[in-house]
């Protein structure tokens, strides 16, 4: 499979996730957000199966960087994760998530989560090993052929 096909598949997955991610603004203070994933998604320490999850900031006035993830009916706590604050260039009226670019056989990894209307979001902390793996997975091998006057041909290696 070449890089274009992989990129197209990943773009479709991200667009599908974004289309399925309603901006639940029920809890402005704790940033309560309902996220629906159409495929498994990796978070630090585990992989969440496809499904509906609630992301909520832990009720802690001193530390706004603890994210709790609940199941669809909020009856079970799936994970409590320490995050780092992260900024984006401009806010959007919708929830925004950033996923790590991964090969097809690996689940997408959740890197960042932004609440609607806010510039500051939450960056999930992965181990150094995972960070290196994400960087390696994101690299693309590009083979540039010598240019001639008739074309600017660049081909990608599958």
KAPE-V48100 format. One record per backbone hydrogen bond with DSSP energy under -1.0 kcal/mol. NH is the residue of the N-H (numbers start at 1). CO is the residue of the C=O. If there is no record, write none. Layout:
# KAPE-V48100
nh-><NH NH>
co-><CO CO>
This chain:
# KAPE-V48100
nh-><6 7 8 9 10 11 12 13 14 15 16 17 18 19 20 21 24 32 33 35 37 41 42 43 46 48 51 53 54 55 56 57 58 60 67 68 69 70 71 74 78 79 81 83 84 86 88 96 98 100 106 110 111 112 113 114 117 118 121 122 123 124 131 132 133 134 135 136 137 138 143 155>
co-><2 3 4 5 6 7 8 9 10 11 12 13 14 15 16 18 22 27 55 53 51 48 108 46 43 41 37 35 70 33 68 30 66 58 81 56 79 54 76 71 69 69 67 65 123 121 119 114 112 109 103 42 98 98 122 96 92 115 86 113 84 111 127 128 129 130 131 132 133 134 155 143>
